[in-house]
Amino acid sequence: MNKKSFEAFSQVLGYIIKYFKWAALAAVVLIALSGVYRVEGNEAAVVLRFGRLAGETYERQVKKPGLHFALPFMIDEVIRLPVQTVHERLVDTHYGLGDISADIENNGYLLTGDDNVVLIRAKVKYKIGNPVRYALYSCDAEGVIDGVVSGELTRSVTCTDIDSVLTSGKAALSSEIAKRAQAILDELDTGIAITNIELTEVVPPAETKAYFEEVINASVDKETGIQQAKEQAATLLLGAQAEANGYKQDAIAQQNARLTVARAEMAQFNGLYGQYARNPRIIAEGTFRERVSAVLVKMGGAVIVPEGKSPVVVLP
């Protein structure tokens, strides 16, 4: 290599080293900035440092909404979790369930407590209750929910009669399934919080569907009859109460009228008694004549025969 070629090579090598320094500096800056991350309002985040959870306490482990900084991506892994989002999952009772049909074996119909068969589909609503547990232990949250809810649904239906499953007992059944499923999810440290379970479809086998519909219609007719009876009873009760109030008011009016007459007669008697106490003979004769006159007026005429004397005709 001659001197001229060596100088050219040295110049090229210098350019390479110069730009490599700038490239290395840019790489370092990009790696440093890779640790800056933002947690949205409906999220929480946890950081895994070399695969282990970063932070000594729960408050340090869970990152709240805002701007945060972690070590470069080669060291820290940031896991964002939508903790405020309500997720929905359709559970078809048995995994692999297809369209509802008369094929009991392939559709996974359940056996009820009174030896009937029915197919139930449920909608599960859940949230991430514990971000740490969810990030570390729930690699297949949907599969876990399917298995747990399906198992509890099967167990609960076997303890319930078909009428309750189809009609009035659906709400209680949903509540029981949610409670038991949540207890199992807590034992498994999944970090999943069930907010609601709704039985979206309760279908009997196709061969007995008509009979089940008759049962449901009969139940509806029963409730309708009970409601109508209650309404009629309420109407009759209002009429009876109104009639009773009328009788009561009449009785009160008659009582007041009789009390008024009695008070007037008592007042008259008290006044007469005072006069009688002062002049008993005069008052007695006057009262006697007044009473006898009133009687004779009603009689129109009478003959009074005193004892041992001749008849005396007394005219009114």
C-alpha positions, 0 to 999 in steps of 0.5 A: 500500500503506497502513501496515497492509498494509506492516507485515503484509508485513514480518512475513510476510517476516520469518517467511520469512527466519527459517525459511529460515535454519533450512531452509538450516542443516538442509540444510547439516547433511544435506549434511555428514552425507551424507558419513558412510558405513559399510563392512560386514565383507564389503565394501571401498569406493572413493571417486570425487571429481568422478569421479576416484579419491580417494587417492594409494596403494592403501591410501588408495584402498581403505576397509576395514570400519568407519565413514568420512567423505567429502565431500558426495554432490555431490562424492564418490561412494562405491562399496561392493564385496562383496569377500568374497562368492563370486559364481556365473555360469553360462556357456552356452558361447555367449551366447543359448543356450537349452534343450539340444536337437538343434538344433545351429545354435541351441544352439552345440555345440562341435567337439572336437579329434577332430572330435566335437561336444558342448555344455558349460555351466560354472559360474564362481565368482569374487570381486572381487580388486582393488576399485579395478580393478573399480570403475573398469574393470568396468562389465559384469563378468558380460558380460566373464566370459561372453565370456572364459570362453566363448572359452577354453572353446571354444579348449580344447575344440578341443584335447581329444578327446571321451573326455577331455571326457566323462570323465577330462579334465574336471578338467584342462580346467576347470583350464586354462580357469580359468588362461587366463581369469584371465590375460585378465581380468588383462590387461583390468584387471578386478579379477576373481579366478576361484576355480573353474570347474566343467563342470556339463553336458557333453552330446553331440548328441541324434542321437549321445547313445546312442553317447556313453552306450555309450562312457561306460558302457564307460569305467566298466566299464573302470575297474570291471574295473581296480579288480576286477583290482587287488583280486584281485591284492592278494588273490592277493599276500597269499596268495602272501606268506603261503605264502612266509612259511610256506615260509621258516619251515619252512626256518628250522626245518629249518636250526635242526634240522640245525644242532643235529644238526651241532653235537652231532656236532661236539661228539661228534667233538671229544670223541672226537678229544681221546681219540684224541690221547691213546690213538689205538690204543684209540680206533680199535679201540673206534670200529671195533667200535662202527661194525661192530656198528651195521652188523651189527645192521642186517645181522642176520648176516654171514660175513667171510672174511679173505684167506689164512685159513679162513672166520670167522663173525662174529655180531652 
